[in-house]
Amino acid sequence: MSQTKRTYRIIISGGGTGGHIYPAVAIAKAWEKRHPDSAILFVGAEGKMEMEKVPEAGFDIKGLPIAGLQRKLTLANLSFPYKVWKSLRKAKQILNEFAPDLALGVGGYASGPMLRAAQQKGIPTLIQEQNSYAGLTNKLLAKKANAICVAYPDMERYFPKDKVQYLGNPVRSDIIDLSGKSQNAKEHFGLDLSRPMILVLGGSLGARTINQAILQHMVFFESKGYQVLWQTGKYYADEMRQAVTTSQLKHIHPKEFIKEMDLAYASADLILSRAGALSVSELSLVGKPAIFIPSPNVAEDHQTKNALAFVDKGAAKMIKDNEAIEKVGQEVEELFSNPQTMRVLGQNIRKLAKPGAAEDIVNVMEKLMT
């Protein structure tokens, strides 16, 4: 890397879900830590969650009028070509005004037109693919990308082999080391120090099937001596709180959203979770036994593929979404009855962790600007 150039201008584009946004923010923070005089601009999709979450993290963002193509035939699809054209025009305008040294795409609607425009101008581009199944946008951009950072092995199935670097997903730094946090964590959430704790995660909006499964088994869990810290998501919070209150359960703790995830992970003995890219990457760092319940309502069923990548290595258990309500109690009880299995799952999932992913991606970014 050139020793004379110390001020860099970086565009980071994409979003739509936390699984795209939080890794992007982690990369931005790692870059900023190494190059504090840099200018970083995020480019997202108008109306999507990145327009709120990125400024909260302390970065500037501009929006493109891009939207997804609906799977069903709808009127919204008629405007799709116009939105792509308009977004490409705005992306070129942003490039002319900001003049970046590099454009990084993390997947999601906005990264398509932004990286395509950067590639047309000869600006170095880097793709970060979080999932074990490559998204359509990233597959289309891969041919002209300078490098592709992936979170799973064997991604040469989707991308040119000479461009692929297996580095993992960047995650928030506070969960990389949870040692010594367990007791304080349980006290923070008002948990019983003597009861095994099940942490239930369905995402910030909530997962209906997971919530219904916990609702079905919460009396059973409490009767077996377990306790549950349960992120219900905002759509289901009132309903789940009311159900727990009505049942007069003392050790089931529903919460709309858990902000202190490092403490939640530290206090958990077993974790039930969806299998989004960010979730599985965080859980590998946490090193606790996990049961994945993949969402079936995602493109190309990629959550199931994410989960199976761990199940195949003996690093997690999986329950299909349509079997969760029936089977979750039995699976939980089987694991708690087999401490050795729990230990092995925790050890194996930790082997798949990539704690230095953000810094490794920063290294790649630097090389592309030499």
Order of alpha helices (4+ residues) and beta strands (2+ residues): beta-alpha-beta-alpha-beta-alpha-beta-alpha-beta-alpha-beta-beta-alpha-beta-alpha-beta-alpha-beta-alpha-beta-alpha-beta-alpha-beta-alpha-alpha-alpha
